[in-house]
Amino acid sequence: MRFEDVADDPEDPRFSAEQRARAASRSSWVSAAVNLLLALTQVVVGLLARSQGLVADGVHSASDLVADFVVLLASHHSRKDADVEHPYGHQRFETGASLALGTLLLLVGAGMLWAALTKLENPAAVPQVHVVALWVAGATLVAKEGLFRYMLAVAKRVKSSMLVANAWHARSDAASSLVVAVGLIGNLAGYPLLDPIAALIVGLMVGRMGWGFAWDALHDLMDRAVDEQEVQAIRGTLLQTPGVQGVHDLRTRKMGDMVVADAHIEVDSALSVEQGHAIAVAARDAVMQRHRVLNLMTHVDPWMRPDLDHPQPRAAHGD
């Protein structure tokens, strides 16, 4: 999954949960409308033109409809405010949606593989397809590539990994449509087995994409840290806060597309507790304003100026 497409940029403003939900809803409804039209066209024309590859691609498009509604459901729940049972909010609904998308793709890919292998066991029964199937495959390829570019642009703008997953789902559809088109060309050229072979390749592509999404989501559910570049950006913001002399034990974990972090900050040991607390609050506010951090827990440690003499502990002497 291309999570690097939504990497945090300290110079970009954070998008609110409401803005992200609206973007997810709008792009998902566009995707649902396109996929509904494509799925109906591909399945009907595939059956009439006797193309297993086109039917398989139509089933793939139909699975996207389910994926779109999973995204809509997740975006609705993830913007709910924190409550007693979910003190950090509901952002992990997005991670659950990515896991559901991956599982769905794995199941669809397995079904495609089974259907293609069954057809390949009896090569003599593979019919020659009608040329109209090729025209539909070409139009589908163009439509899905355009949908991918639109959805990825929205995902990058609002920095949503869930929308990135759905966008690359659309790109996998475009790749599968290309494979189907090649298979149809081969079938029309006198090599009928290329159509079920194309369906087999589509199944493998779909399954591989599903595995990637599901595996990434599982890692996020197990409190995976954000990448090192983002950790260093957060560390830099802490160090830029007036009064912070050092930072250590900075830890992060993903909470949907947001981040929960904790860190030890070092402040001058000569400061009062109230002054140290004020520095910690300022550091926390700076991080939450510049990064996609949902919450930062800080622990204040004393820092001693190296240019001053500090009393050394007296060594114990035995009698």
C-alpha positions in Angstrom: 0.0 0.0 0.0 1.3 3.4 -0.9 1.2 5.0 2.6 4.1 7.2 1.6 1.6 9.1 -0.6 0.1 10.5 2.6 3.3 11.2 4.5 3.1 14.1 7.0 4.4 17.4 5.9 4.9 19.9 8.7 4.2 22.8 6.4 0.7 21.5 5.4 -2.3 22.2 7.5 -4.1 19.4 9.3 -7.4 18.5 8.0 -10.3 18.0 10.4 -12.2 14.8 10.8 -15.2 16.5 9.2 -13.2 17.5 6.1 -11.7 14.1 5.7 -15.1 12.4 6.1 -16.6 14.7 3.4 -13.8 14.0 1.0 -14.1 10.2 1.6 -17.9 10.4 1.1 -17.7 12.4 -2.1 -14.9 10.3 -3.8 -16.6 7.1 -2.7 -19.9 8.0 -4.2 -18.2 8.9 -7.5 -16.4 5.6 -7.4 -19.6 3.7 -6.6 -21.4 5.3 -9.6 -18.6 4.5 -12.0 -18.2 0.9 -10.7 -21.9 0.2 -10.8 -22.0 1.2 -14.5 -18.8 -0.7 -15.4 -19.8 -3.9 -13.5 -23.2 -4.1 -15.2 -21.7 -3.5 -18.6 -18.8 -5.9 -18.2 -20.9 -8.8 -16.8 -23.7 -8.5 -19.4 -21.4 -8.0 -22.4 -19.0 -10.7 -21.0 -21.8 -13.2 -20.9 -23.1 -12.3 -24.3 -19.6 -12.2 -25.9 -18.6 -15.4 -24.0 -15.5 -13.8 -22.4 -14.6 -15.3 -19.0 -11.9 -12.6 -18.5 -14.4 -9.8 -19.0 -16.9 -11.4 -16.6 -14.1 -11.8 -14.0 -13.3 -8.1 -14.4 -16.9 -7.3 -14.0 -17.1 -9.2 -10.8 -14.0 -7.3 -9.7 -15.8 -4.0 -10.4 -18.8 -5.2 -8.5 -16.6 -5.9 -5.4 -15.5 -2.3 -5.6 -19.1 -1.3 -4.9 -18.9 -3.2 -1.6 -15.5 -1.6 -0.9 -16.9 1.9 -1.6 -19.7 1.4 0.9 -17.2 0.0 3.5 -15.3 3.3 3.1 -18.4 5.3 3.5 -19.4 3.4 6.7 -15.9 3.8 8.1 -15.6 7.5 7.4 -19.0 8.1 9.1 -17.9 6.3 12.3 -14.3 7.5 12.4 -15.4 11.2 12.8 -17.3 10.5 15.9 -16.0 12.3 19.0 -14.2 10.4 21.8 -16.3 8.8 24.5 -15.8 6.9 27.7 -15.3 3.6 25.8 -13.1 5.2 23.1 -11.1 7.9 24.9 -8.8 8.3 21.8 -11.7 8.6 19.4 -12.8 6.3 16.6 -10.1 6.8 14.0 -9.3 3.1 13.9 -12.5 2.5 12.0 -10.4 3.5 9.0 -7.8 0.8 9.7 -10.7 -1.7 10.1 -12.0 -0.5 6.7 -8.6 -1.2 5.1 -8.5 -4.6 6.6 -12.0 -5.3 5.3 -11.0 -4.1 1.8 -7.9 -6.4 1.9 -10.0 -9.4 3.0 -12.6 -8.7 0.3 -9.9 -8.6 -2.4 -8.4 -11.9 -1.2 -11.8 -13.6 -1.5 -12.5 -12.2 -4.9 -9.1 -13.2 -6.1 -9.5 -16.7 -4.9 -12.9 -17.0 -6.6 -11.3 -15.8 -9.9 -8.5 -18.3 -9.6 -10.9 -21.2 -9.1 -13.1 -20.2 -12.0 -10.1 -19.8 -14.4 -8.4 -23.1 -13.3 -11.7 -24.9 -13.9 -11.9 -23.5 -17.4 -8.3 -24.4 -18.2 -8.9 -28.0 -17.2 -11.1 -28.3 -20.4 -9.4 -26.3 -23.1 -11.7 -27.6 -25.8 -14.7 -25.9 -24.1 -13.1 -22.4 -24.3 -15.1 -20.5 -26.9 -13.9 -17.6 -29.2 -15.1 -14.3 -27.9 -16.9 -11.5 -29.8 -15.0 -8.4 -30.7 -17.4 -6.2 -28.7 -15.8 -7.6 -25.5 -12.5 -6.0 -26.5 -14.1 -2.5 -27.0 -15.7 -2.8 -23.5 -12.4 -3.8 -22.0 -10.7 -0.8 -23.5 -13.3 1.6 -22.4 -13.2 0.1 -18.9 -9.4 0.6 -18.8 -9.7 4.3 -19.5 -12.5 4.8 -17.0 -10.7 3.0 -14.2 -7.4 4.8 -14.7 -9.2 8.1 -14.6 -11.0 7.1 -11.4 -7.7 6.1 -9.8 -6.1 9.4 -10.6 -9.1 11.3 -9.2 -9.3 9.3 -6.0 -5.5 9.4 -5.3 -5.5 13.2 -5.7 -8.3 13.4 -3.1 -6.5 11.0 -0.7 -3.2 12.9 -0.9 -4.9 16.2 -0.3 -6.6 15.1 2.9 -3.8 12.7 3.9 -6.0 9.5 4.3 -4.5 6.1 4.0 -7.9 4.5 3.8 -8.6 6.6 0.6 -5.2 5.7 -0.7 -6.1 2.0 -0.3 -9.3 2.5 -2.2 -7.5 4.5 -4.9 -5.0 1.8 -5.5 -7.8 -0.7 -5.5 -9.1 1.3 -8.5 -5.6 1.1 -10.1 -5.5 -2.6 -9.7 -8.8 -2.7 -11.6 -7.2 -0.7 -14.4 -4.3 -3.2 -14.5 -6.6 -6.1 -14.5 -8.6 -4.5 -17.4 -5.4 -4.2 -19.4 -4.6 -7.9 -18.8 -8.2 -8.8 -19.9 -7.8 -6.7 -23.1 -4.5 -8.5 -24.0 -6.3 -11.9 -23.4 -9.2 -10.9 -25.6 -6.8 -9.8 -28.4 -5.1 -13.2 -28.1 -8.4 -15.0 -28.2 -9.6 -13.1 -31.2 -6.2 -13.9 -32.9 -6.9 -17.6 -32.6 -5.5 -18.5 -29.2 -8.8 -19.0 -27.1 -6.9 -20.1 -24.0 -5.6 -16.6 -23.5 -9.0 -15.4 -22.2 -9.1 -17.7 -19.2 -5.4 -17.2 -18.7 -6.1 -13.5 -18.5 -8.8 -14.2 -15.9 -6.3 -16.3 -13.9 -3.7 -13.4 -13.9 -6.4 -11.0 -12.8 -7.2 -13.3 -9.9 -3.6 -13.4 -8.9 -3.3 -9.6 -9.1 -6.4 -9.0 -7.0 -5.3 -11.5 -4.3 -1.8 -10.0 -4.1 -3.3 -6.5 -3.6 -5.7 -7.8 -1.0 -2.9 -9.4 1.0 -0.9 -6.2 1.0 -3.9 -4.1 2.3 -4.8 -6.7 5.0 -1.2 -7.2 6.2 -0.7 -3.4 6.5 -3.9 -3.0 8.4 -3.1 -5.8 10.8 0.3 -4.1 11.6 -1.5 -0.8 12.3 -4.0 -2.6 14.6 -0.9 -3.9 16.5 0.2 -0.3 17.3 2.8 0.0 14.5 4.9 3.2 14.8 5.0 5.8 12.0 8.0 5.9 9.7 11.3 7.3 10.9 11.0 10.5 8.8 7.8 11.5 10.6 9.3 10.6 14.0 12.2 12.9 13.3 9.9 15.7 12.2 8.0 15.4 15.5 11.3 15.4 17.4 12.4 18.5 15.6 9.2 20.3 16.5 9.7 19.4 20.2 13.3 20.6 20.1 12.3 23.9 18.5 10.0 24.7 21.5 11.6 27.4 23.7 12.8 25.8 27.0 13.2 22.2 25.6 16.8 21.2 26.0 16.5 17.6 24.8 14.1 14.8 23.8 14.4 11.1 24.3 12.1 8.0 24.4 9.9 9.4 21.7 7.4 6.7 20.8 4.5 6.7 18.3 1.6 4.5 17.3 -0.9 4.8 14.5 -4.5 5.5 15.3 -6.2 5.2 11.9 -4.6 8.0 9.9 -3.7 9.9 13.1 -0.8 9.4 15.5 -0.7 9.0 19.3 2.8 9.7 20.8 4.6 10.0 24.1 8.0 11.6 24.8 10.4 12.6 27.5 11.4 16.3 27.2 14.3 17.7 29.2 14.0 21.2 30.8 16.4 23.2 32.9 16.5 21.7 36.4 16.6 25.2 37.9 13.0 25.9 36.7 10.0 25.5 38.9 7.4 22.8 38.4 5.0 25.4 37.0 7.6 26.6 34.5 8.4 23.1 33.4 4.7 22.3 33.0 4.2 25.4 30.8 7.1 24.3 28.5 5.6 20.8 28.2 2.1 22.2 27.3 3.7 24.5 24.7 5.6 21.6 23.2 2.5 19.4 23.0 0.5 22.2 21.4 3.2 22.8 18.8 3.3 19.1 17.8 -0.5 18.8 17.6 -0.7 21.9 15.4 2.0 20.9 12.9 1.6 17.2 12.7 -1.2 14.7 12.4 -0.9 13.9 16.1 -4.1 13.2 18.0 -2.5 13.3 21.4 1.0 13.7 22.9 1.8 12.6 26.4 4.9 14.4 27.7 7.1 13.5 30.7 9.4 16.3 32.0 13.0 15.3 33.0 15.5 17.7 34.6 18.4 19.0 32.5 21.5 20.4 34.1 23.5 23.1 32.4 27.0 21.8 31.6 28.6 25.2 32.1 27.7 25.3 35.8 29.2 23.5 38.7 26.9 20.9 40.2 27.3 19.3 43.6 28.6 15.8 43.4 27.4 13.1 45.6 29.8 12.3 48.5 31.4 8.9 48.3 30.7 6.6 51.2 33.7 5.7 53.4 33.9 2.7 55.6 35.4 3.0 59.1 
